[in-house]
Amino acid sequence: MLQTVRTPDLGTDEAEVIEVLVKVGQTLTLDTPIVLLESAKASMEVPSPIAGVISEIVVKLGDKVSEGSVLLQVEVAETKHEPVFTPADEPEVATPVVVEESAVVTAAPVVSAVAVVAAVPVVESVSAAPAALIHSGPAVRRLARELGVDLRQVTGSATKGRIVKEDVHAYVKKTLTAPVATQVSSATGSGLPTLPTIDFSKWGEIELQPLTKIQKLSAQNLHRAWLHIPHVTQFDEADITDLEAFRVAQKDALKAQGVSLTVLSFLVKACAYVLKQYPKFNASLSLDGEQLILKKYVHIGVAVDTPNGLVVPVIQDADQKSITAIAKELAELSAKAREKKLSPAQMQGATFTISSLGGIGGTAFTPIVNWPEVAILGVSRASQKPVLNGQTFLPRLMLPLSLSYDHRVIDGAEGARFITALNQVLVDIRRVLL
Ligand code: CAO
């Protein structure tokens, strides 16, 4: 006996056929999914209300259907069916299946209770594969969307490979417990987990701003150093009250000669002096990690903030230059940096770097070692602090120092010794004369 399966009451005027889940000649059981419909409000899977063999599929992909539209012609056995409602694999809201005496059958839609995501193309959002290849209900598709699972990767365990929720959960579990090697970026071979592309415009207006060449290069260098070097940062505060008094006392006279005597000039000289005593900090580690390359010269790089990004001009042989000469050179180099006039040679060969944010503010930061160097000094803003001198608190100008170093080369005790030595030099700058 031929029976007609029609579209049930959808709770909406019209819905589009977005998946045809059956084929002509296929044997249907009572709840075999026939089509997946999508309206403006919900996606619905229509299960078969009868058992039999499909003789004709009347609808096709993209058709608009409403209540009563014919979906299938099904050849059923002569015996009258006593339909039994079988819950689908998702906890959707299902209405009872009705088999009409007139041999016209209205299927009951299985409407996803959570699929009220108006106009969201369920299939497209989870998979680029042809819709008909993925057999799953709306609740499963929504779950996959929420978990970021590509249903094409999931093996369905239900009849005819239909994907049920358990399959999605099993896939997620398998992926999370898989060895790390299967989750990493094969493109770079870096061992880093890949980062997903995020469409930030989903949450509000955005603007794309291309990075400058310098910014892109700095980003690469910093990232490389961050990944290769096990960093430790040692902090300290140096009492620069006397140094500052000396600087202020000399400043005007030097200004008349066109020299701006900055705190940074003293820091360059002090670092150069301490580097001579701690040669490990003035070294590089060979790529095979077998040797330390100790440098007999002391070239200090100074990070300069420019509108185009960060550049690091180098004061060569800083240990052999006077503080005045360093101050003069610093002013020239930072001016050239801001005018984009530094030559490559002026930015090469540093053995140690200073990054001073003292002119801007902040109490401390953790600078990234400027590879192939093994240490960098971060300088923050000096401020007056009460320091206990025996019985009395005295106002002292304290300069925050942050020394980051490569822990493969320098151990904690050496880091602490270096920063303590530097501290002492800054407390009494006359030490550089010794
Ligand atoms: N504590 C308190 N005041 C400080 C100070 C400190 N540690 N360092 C500088 N100052 C004061 C200076 O005395 C100066 O004051 P006056 O105008 O009253 O004389 C003012 O701050 C501005 O100093 P400056 O920053 O222009 O000069 P500088 O010699 O200290 O630094 C330079 C020069 C080129 C290093 C700096 O301009 C710069 O670019 N700093 C940014 C470096 C950077 O971005 N590092 C981050 C690298 S990691 O991303």
Residues whose N, C-alpha, C, O or C-beta is under 5 A from the ligand:
A	BS01	CAO	T262 V263 L264 A303 V304 D305 S334 S355 S356 G358 G359 S380 R381 A382
